[in-house]
Every structure is written in structure tokens, then in C-alpha cells.
């Protein structure tokens, strides 16, 4: 019987030396993100800092990965992130702290985060996948290269409109909460390419499913020690 596959997400902060008191800023934001993502059952273990500007977690399910990537970028701002995703096996019991775990998924994630540092930031290559499936990696990395180049530098005004829309679920309610008119809110959302982002995330879930989900679901759910 094949072993269960997990998604490991490793992130680091771009130009971390320019952020004053980075450890305090990063720690505060990670506490909020951990609380949200554990509560929403998006991650299996709390985020853990593995180096001065790097942190990682394990996705609760492979199809959570597209949403986690987007939500990390949204919630961690103004910090900009490089994100490497590794899909594979994890050695030993799956328990906190995540920075003491190892295995194939972590090795793939380390390779992926390393590849994000090979190009210039404006090239759009700030999200990278690595797995044992080369066809999937090729497709996923192409999609994210294009997406990151398109939406990699949203203004804070547009991010606030995205936040409001995701919280309220309607453009008019988002506009009201921001005290702007609905046409301005709609324009901000269009220029943030939110609709394309949501469609891309849904498509990525459908791509991940056929490539990995059968193997992922073919073993019994591992109990967290």
C-alpha cells in the first residue's frame, strides 16, 4: 500500500534585512495566521520558524495548498514572501514542532524554495512546486509563474478591498465597510485580478486531485501523536 502524501509549505521573507525588528513582526503575524488556518482546518500543524526569516507548515490536505498560498500572501503583508511547496512522504509521526520533521516532502520543499531565489523578484518566480511527478510540477510552476507576474505587487488599497470582499462576500457590502462606492470597490477588485485568482485556485485544486489524491486517500488517516 502506498504511503500517504503530504504538502509541505516553506516560506521566507523577501528582503528581510530591510524589515525593522523582523522577528517580532514575523512572530506576531504567524500567531494570527496559525490561529486562523488551524481553526479553518487548512493546516495540520502550527507554523514554525526554521530560520531568521523562514517558516513552514504541513497542509491538512493537498487541495488546501492553493488557498494557503493566497492566504499567506494576503495575511502576511506587508511582508513579501517566497513560497516553496513540496509534495511527498513525511518520515515518522506527524506532530509538532514541524521544524523537527523530515522526509521527502521537506526535501522537495527545500528544493522548491531554493529555485525561487534563482531568478529576480520581478520575474514572477516567487512560488515553486516540487514533487515526484514532473508533469504536475511543470504545469503548476507555469501557472504560478504567470499568476505571480500578474498579481505580485498589489497596492494596499486593493488588498484592503480584497479583504473586505472575502469577509463580506458581496461587492456592495465590501464597499460599505470601506466607506467607498460600489463602483470603486468593483474597480479595485478587477484591477487586483481577484476573479482570475479565484478561478486559478479552483483549477489548481482540480489539477492536484487527479495527480495525487488517489494515493493520498488510499491509506488510513494518520493519527497525530
Residue frames relative to the residue before (quaternion, step in Angstrom):
aa qw qx qy qz dx dy dz
X 1.0000 0.0000 0.0000 0.0000 0.00 0.00 0.00
X 0.4540 -0.7031 0.4654 0.2880 3.64 -0.77 0.93
X 0.5087 -0.6360 0.4855 0.3180 3.55 -1.18 0.58
X 0.5855 -0.5901 0.4315 0.3504 3.51 -1.22 0.59
X 0.3051 -0.7433 0.5702 0.1710 3.55 -1.09 0.78
X 0.1360 -0.7855 0.6020 0.0468 3.53 -1.08 0.84
X 0.3357 -0.7116 0.5753 0.2236 3.54 -1.28 0.40
X 0.1265 -0.7808 0.6106 0.0390 3.56 -0.68 1.14
X 0.1414 -0.7861 0.5994 0.0525 3.55 -0.90 0.99
X 0.0484 -0.7752 0.6297 -0.0123 3.55 -0.74 1.14
X 0.0375 -0.8069 0.5890 -0.0241 3.57 -0.80 1.04
X 0.0001 0.7701 -0.6340 -0.0706 3.54 -1.21 0.45
X 0.5373 -0.6482 0.4566 0.2876 3.51 -1.26 0.56
X 0.4028 -0.7078 0.5338 0.2276 3.54 -0.86 1.02
X 0.8447 0.0366 -0.0554 0.5311 3.59 -0.99 0.90
X 0.0874 0.8569 -0.5030 0.0714 3.56 0.97 0.89
X 0.6090 0.5809 -0.3582 0.4042 3.58 1.08 -0.62
X 0.6460 0.5233 -0.3215 0.4532 3.59 1.21 -0.39
X 0.6216 0.5363 -0.3428 0.4567 3.60 1.25 -0.20
X 0.3609 -0.7473 0.5207 0.2005 3.54 -0.59 1.15
X 0.8437 0.0380 -0.0686 0.5310 3.58 -0.98 0.94
X 0.0148 0.8684 -0.4949 0.0265 3.55 0.95 0.96
X 0.6661 0.5254 -0.3329 0.4116 3.60 0.80 -0.92
X 0.6580 0.4954 -0.3169 0.4703 3.59 0.99 -0.75
X 0.6549 0.5060 -0.3083 0.4691 3.56 0.95 -0.90
X 0.6771 0.4945 -0.2892 0.4620 3.57 0.87 -0.98
X 0.6626 0.5190 -0.3098 0.4423 3.58 0.91 -0.90
X 0.6650 0.5071 -0.3074 0.4539 3.57 0.93 -0.88
X 0.6790 0.4846 -0.2932 0.4671 3.57 0.92 -0.88
X 0.6585 0.5149 -0.3167 0.4483 3.59 0.98 -0.81
X 0.6018 0.5460 -0.3697 0.4505 3.60 1.05 -0.61
X 0.6714 0.4860 -0.2969 0.4743 3.58 0.95 -0.84
X 0.6668 0.4973 -0.3030 0.4650 3.59 0.94 -0.90
X 0.6342 0.5296 -0.3326 0.4546 3.59 0.97 -0.82
X 0.6555 0.5147 -0.3131 0.4555 3.57 0.90 -0.92
X 0.6763 0.4939 -0.2930 0.4613 3.58 0.92 -0.92
X 0.7388 0.4448 -0.2506 0.4399 3.59 0.74 -1.02
X 0.6121 0.5015 -0.3549 0.4978 3.60 1.12 -0.53
X 0.6577 0.5236 -0.3094 0.4445 3.58 0.94 -0.88
X 0.7142 0.4189 -0.2347 0.5093 3.57 1.11 -0.74
X 0.3977 -0.7444 0.4386 0.3087 3.58 1.38 0.03
X 0.3389 0.7433 -0.5018 0.2842 3.56 1.01 0.85
X 0.7773 0.2245 -0.1220 0.5749 3.58 1.15 -0.63
X 0.4695 -0.6877 0.4870 0.2638 3.54 -1.21 0.61
X 0.7948 0.1409 -0.0435 0.5887 3.58 1.11 -0.71
X 0.5975 -0.5661 0.4115 0.3916 3.62 -1.13 0.51
X 0.5640 -0.5593 0.4801 0.3723 3.54 -1.23 0.49
X 0.0600 -0.7882 0.6121 0.0199 3.56 -1.06 0.79
X 0.4132 -0.6878 0.5409 0.2523 3.55 -1.03 0.85
X 0.1799 -0.8080 0.5569 0.0685 3.57 -0.78 1.06
X 0.7622 0.0501 -0.0520 0.6434 3.58 1.29 -0.25
X 0.7811 -0.3650 0.2105 0.4608 3.57 -1.24 0.04
X 0.8225 0.1360 -0.0428 0.5506 3.58 0.90 -0.88
X 0.6236 0.5419 -0.3238 0.4611 3.60 1.22 0.31
X 0.0221 0.7891 -0.6130 0.0315 3.57 -1.08 0.78
X 0.1104 -0.8144 0.5692 0.0254 3.57 -1.20 0.48
X 0.0389 -0.7697 0.6364 0.0320 3.53 -1.36 0.31
X 0.3747 -0.6702 0.5789 0.2744 3.54 -1.39 -0.07
X 0.4213 -0.7069 0.5084 0.2535 3.58 -0.77 1.01
X 0.5359 -0.6361 0.4488 0.3267 3.57 -1.04 0.74
X 0.7754 -0.0087 0.0427 0.6299 3.55 1.15 -0.69
X 0.6106 -0.5955 0.3697 0.3687 3.58 -1.01 0.72
X 0.6703 0.5060 -0.3141 0.4427 3.59 1.00 -0.72
X 0.5473 0.5977 -0.4038 0.4244 3.61 1.24 -0.07
X 0.5129 0.7101 -0.4004 0.2691 3.59 1.17 -0.57
X 0.6676 0.4914 -0.3473 0.4385 3.69 0.72 -0.83
X 0.6723 0.4940 -0.2989 0.4633 3.58 0.95 -0.84
X 0.6354 0.5318 -0.3286 0.4533 3.57 1.03 -0.74
X 0.6273 0.5342 -0.3403 0.4531 3.58 0.95 -0.84
X 0.6812 0.4833 -0.2852 0.4702 3.58 0.85 -0.99
X 0.7017 0.4808 -0.2841 0.4425 3.58 0.83 -0.97
X 0.5994 0.5419 -0.3632 0.4638 3.59 1.08 -0.59
X 0.6723 0.4852 -0.3068 0.4674 3.57 0.85 -0.90
X 0.6664 0.5050 -0.3006 0.4588 3.58 1.01 -0.78
X 0.7602 0.4133 -0.2182 0.4513 3.59 0.74 -1.02
X 0.7006 0.4823 -0.2773 0.4468 3.60 1.08 -0.62
X 0.4535 0.6903 -0.4666 0.3164 3.61 1.17 -0.10
X 0.5286 -0.0744 -0.8406 -0.0916 1.61 -2.27 1.01
X 0.4112 0.6865 -0.4992 0.3325 3.61 1.20 0.18
X 0.2439 -0.7447 0.6026 0.1513 3.58 -0.97 0.85
X 0.2150 -0.8233 0.5221 0.0588 3.55 -0.90 0.96
X 0.2265 -0.6404 0.7023 0.2129 3.45 -1.43 0.43
X 0.0885 -0.8115 0.5774 0.0155 3.59 -0.94 0.86
X 0.0765 -0.7792 0.6218 0.0192 3.55 -0.87 1.04
X 0.1386 -0.7969 0.5865 0.0425 3.57 -0.87 0.99
X 0.0751 -0.7862 0.6129 0.0254 3.54 -0.87 1.00
X 0.1228 -0.7840 0.6064 0.0503 3.58 -0.88 0.96
X 0.4143 0.6869 -0.5050 0.3185 3.56 -0.61 1.15
X 0.7174 -0.4191 0.3306 0.4477 3.56 -1.25 -0.42
X 0.2282 -0.7272 0.6269 0.1616 3.53 -1.31 0.45
X 0.3925 -0.7345 0.5095 0.2164 3.56 -0.92 0.94
X 0.8460 0.2101 -0.1528 0.4657 3.54 -1.08 0.81
X 0.7344 -0.4042 0.2943 0.4590 3.58 -1.32 -0.06
X 0.3942 -0.7142 0.5334 0.2236 3.54 -1.04 0.84
X 0.3462 0.7282 -0.5162 0.2889 3.57 -0.05 1.29
X 0.5915 -0.5844 0.4314 0.3501 3.52 -1.26 0.55
X 0.5778 -0.1677 -0.7943 -0.0842 1.49 -2.25 1.17
X 0.5781 -0.6326 0.3983 0.3272 3.54 -1.02 0.83
X 0.6474 0.5470 -0.3304 0.4153 3.60 1.09 -0.61
X 0.6462 0.4749 -0.3393 0.4918 3.59 1.27 0.15
X 0.5476 0.5957 -0.3977 0.4326 3.57 1.30 0.15
X 0.0894 -0.7931 0.5998 0.0560 3.55 -1.29 0.29
X 0.3675 0.7283 -0.5352 0.2194 3.53 -1.30 -0.11
X 0.7933 -0.3660 0.2322 0.4275 3.49 -1.41 0.06
X 0.6578 0.5256 -0.3252 0.4305 3.62 0.89 -0.91
X 0.6596 0.4925 -0.3050 0.4790 3.59 1.03 -0.76
X 0.6303 0.5266 -0.3323 0.4636 3.58 1.03 -0.76
X 0.6495 0.5016 -0.3132 0.4780 3.58 0.97 -0.85
X 0.6551 0.5164 -0.3201 0.4492 3.60 0.93 -0.88
X 0.6383 0.5202 -0.3238 0.4659 3.60 1.03 -0.76
X 0.6261 0.5150 -0.3331 0.4814 3.57 1.04 -0.75
X 0.6659 0.5219 -0.2989 0.4414 3.56 0.93 -0.95
X 0.6822 0.4686 -0.3073 0.4697 3.62 0.82 -0.90
X 0.6045 0.5512 -0.3527 0.4543 3.58 1.11 -0.60
X 0.6579 0.5186 -0.3079 0.4510 3.57 1.02 -0.79
X 0.6082 0.5509 -0.3692 0.4363 3.61 1.11 -0.53
X 0.6809 0.4952 -0.2810 0.4607 3.59 1.18 -0.50
X 0.5372 0.6561 -0.3912 0.3576 3.57 1.28 -0.13
X 0.7547 0.3292 -0.1944 0.5333 3.59 1.11 -0.63
X 0.6208 -0.5165 0.4218 0.4121 3.55 -1.29 0.08
X 0.6380 -0.5706 0.3634 0.3679 3.53 -1.12 0.71
X 0.6941 0.4844 -0.2958 0.4429 3.61 0.90 -0.88
X 0.5163 0.6434 -0.4257 0.3719 3.62 1.23 -0.11
X 0.5104 -0.6705 0.4039 0.3562 3.58 1.24 -0.30
X 0.5943 0.5861 -0.3756 0.4027 3.60 1.21 -0.22
X 0.2876 0.7613 -0.5282 0.2424 3.57 0.36 1.27
X 0.6955 0.3131 -0.2641 0.5903 3.57 1.31 0.22
X 0.0531 0.8199 -0.5638 0.0840 3.57 -0.75 1.01
X 0.2160 -0.7649 0.5985 0.1003 3.55 -1.07 0.89
X 0.0461 0.7520 -0.6574 -0.0169 3.52 -1.27 0.59
X 0.1045 0.7654 -0.6259 0.1075 3.55 -1.01 0.95
X 0.6318 -0.5131 0.3975 0.4237 3.54 -1.26 -0.26
X 0.6402 0.5017 -0.3053 0.4952 3.56 1.33 0.05
X 0.2910 -0.8100 0.4860 0.1516 3.58 -0.10 1.28
X 0.6202 0.5458 -0.3469 0.4439 3.58 1.04 -0.73
X 0.6518 0.4991 -0.3132 0.4774 3.58 0.93 -0.87
X 0.6475 0.5310 -0.3273 0.4378 3.60 0.86 -0.94
X 0.6481 0.5338 -0.3187 0.4399 3.57 0.93 -0.90
X 0.6928 0.4713 -0.2729 0.4727 3.57 0.88 -0.99
X 0.6809 0.5005 -0.2988 0.4433 3.59 0.81 -1.00
X 0.6900 0.4817 -0.2912 0.4550 3.58 0.88 -0.89
X 0.6146 0.5290 -0.3478 0.4706 3.58 1.07 -0.63
X 0.6489 0.5209 -0.3143 0.4569 3.58 0.91 -0.93
X 0.7311 0.4343 -0.2542 0.4607 3.57 0.80 -0.97
X 0.5654 0.5660 -0.3953 0.4513 3.61 1.09 -0.49
X 0.6865 0.4734 -0.2757 0.4781 3.56 0.91 -0.95
X 0.6719 0.5074 -0.2980 0.4497 3.57 0.91 -0.93
X 0.6862 0.4874 -0.2970 0.4508 3.60 0.84 -0.92
X 0.6271 0.5208 -0.3388 0.4698 3.57 1.07 -0.65
X 0.6677 0.5163 -0.2911 0.4504 3.59 1.12 -0.72
X 0.8351 0.1858 -0.0449 0.5158 3.59 0.82 -0.99
X 0.3594 0.7986 -0.4403 0.1978 3.59 1.20 0.25
X 0.8017 0.2364 -0.1176 0.5363 3.61 1.10 -0.43
X 0.0595 0.8115 -0.5742 0.0913 3.57 0.54 1.19
X 0.4820 -0.6402 0.5113 0.3103 3.55 -1.13 0.67
X 0.6308 -0.5364 0.3943 0.3985 3.57 -1.23 0.42
X 0.5979 0.5664 -0.3607 0.4378 3.60 1.06 -0.69
X 0.6881 0.4645 -0.2883 0.4771 3.58 0.91 -0.85
X 0.6218 0.5258 -0.3485 0.4641 3.58 1.03 -0.71
X 0.6456 0.5164 -0.3340 0.4528 3.60 0.94 -0.79
X 0.6382 0.5071 -0.3298 0.4763 3.59 1.04 -0.68
X 0.6182 0.5246 -0.3362 0.4792 3.59 1.04 -0.75
X 0.6347 0.5319 -0.3259 0.4561 3.59 0.92 -0.90
X 0.6869 0.4928 -0.2857 0.4512 3.55 0.84 -1.00
X 0.6530 0.5089 -0.3204 0.4604 3.58 0.94 -0.83
X 0.6724 0.4927 -0.3042 0.4610 3.61 0.89 -0.89
X 0.6600 0.4990 -0.3067 0.4704 3.59 1.10 -0.65
X 0.7777 0.3681 -0.1776 0.4776 3.58 0.94 -0.89
X 0.3708 -0.7720 0.4521 0.2492 3.58 1.16 -0.57
X 0.7576 0.2430 -0.1671 0.5824 3.60 1.28 -0.03
X 0.5619 -0.6281 0.4223 0.3337 3.54 -1.06 0.80
X 0.6751 0.5040 -0.3166 0.4360 3.60 0.86 -0.89
X 0.6631 0.4900 -0.3085 0.4743 3.60 1.02 -0.77
X 0.6111 0.5348 -0.3420 0.4729 3.56 1.09 -0.71
X 0.6516 0.5164 -0.3120 0.4598 3.57 0.94 -0.90
X 0.6541 0.5201 -0.3169 0.4486 3.57 0.93 -0.87
X 0.6657 0.5070 -0.3072 0.4531 3.58 0.94 -0.85
X 0.7100 0.4253 -0.2435 0.5057 3.58 1.17 -0.61
X 0.3608 -0.7516 0.4674 0.2941 3.58 1.34 -0.18
X 0.5158 0.5503 -0.4681 0.4604 3.50 0.89 1.09
X 0.5534 -0.6026 0.4250 0.3872 3.60 -1.16 0.26
X 0.6719 -0.5455 0.3338 0.3736 3.54 -1.22 0.56
X 0.6347 0.5336 -0.3452 0.4397 3.59 1.02 -0.70
X 0.6330 0.5134 -0.3321 0.4748 3.59 1.07 -0.70
X 0.6424 0.5146 -0.3204 0.4689 3.57 0.99 -0.84
X 0.6560 0.5135 -0.3089 0.4590 3.57 0.93 -0.89
X 0.6508 0.5134 -0.3071 0.4675 3.55 1.00 -0.85
X 0.6438 0.5174 -0.3212 0.4633 3.60 0.98 -0.82
X 0.6629 0.4977 -0.3073 0.4673 3.58 0.97 -0.83
X 0.6458 0.5116 -0.3273 0.4628 3.58 0.97 -0.77
X 0.7018 0.4611 -0.2701 0.4711 3.57 0.94 -0.87
X 0.6187 0.5061 -0.3474 0.4903 3.57 1.25 -0.27
X 0.3434 -0.7603 0.4700 0.2884 3.58 1.36 -0.22
X 0.1860 0.8209 -0.5205 0.1434 3.59 1.09 0.71
X 0.6570 0.5198 -0.3341 0.4319 3.60 0.89 -0.87
X 0.6523 0.4947 -0.3109 0.4828 3.59 1.01 -0.78
X 0.6308 0.5337 -0.3319 0.4551 3.57 1.05 -0.75
X 0.6668 0.4948 -0.3053 0.4662 3.59 0.89 -0.89
X 0.6455 0.5050 -0.3172 0.4771 3.59 1.02 -0.77
X 0.6401 0.5245 -0.3221 0.4598 3.58 0.99 -0.83
X 0.6571 0.5141 -0.3145 0.4528 3.59 0.93 -0.87
X 0.6467 0.5082 -0.3162 0.4729 3.57 1.00 -0.81
X 0.6475 0.5135 -0.3133 0.4679 3.59 1.01 -0.81
X 0.6444 0.5250 -0.3240 0.4519 3.58 0.99 -0.81
X 0.6057 0.5411 -0.3530 0.4645 3.60 1.03 -0.69
X 0.6806 0.4861 -0.2842 0.4687 3.57 0.98 -0.88
X 0.6354 0.5121 -0.3275 0.4762 3.58 1.13 -0.59
X 0.6501 0.5205 -0.3121 0.4572 3.58 0.96 -0.88
X 0.6183 0.6018 -0.3456 0.3690 3.57 0.91 -0.89
X 0.7410 0.4107 -0.2550 0.4659 3.63 0.55 -1.06
X 0.6702 0.5207 -0.3120 0.4271 3.60 1.03 -0.67
X 0.8486 0.1810 -0.0418 0.4953 3.58 0.93 -0.85
X 0.6032 0.6521 -0.3717 0.2698 3.57 0.98 -0.76
X 0.5997 0.5627 -0.3829 0.4208 3.61 1.01 -0.64
X 0.6807 0.4593 -0.2908 0.4910 3.56 0.91 -0.86
X 0.6319 0.5539 -0.3339 0.4272 3.56 1.01 -0.84
X 0.7611 0.3816 -0.1959 0.4865 3.59 0.95 -0.87
X 0.5700 0.6501 -0.3743 0.3352 3.61 1.19 -0.18
X 0.6933 0.3828 -0.2822 0.5415 3.58 1.25 0.00
X 0.6221 -0.5522 0.3981 0.3867 3.54 -1.20 0.45
X 0.5768 -0.5915 0.4360 0.3567 3.56 -1.09 0.69
X 0.3905 -0.7366 0.5097 0.2124 3.53 -0.77 1.09
X 0.3796 -0.7261 0.5306 0.2173 3.55 -0.91 0.93
X 0.3945 -0.6944 0.5465 0.2519 3.55 -0.98 0.89
X 0.3955 -0.7273 0.5080 0.2376 3.56 -0.72 1.07
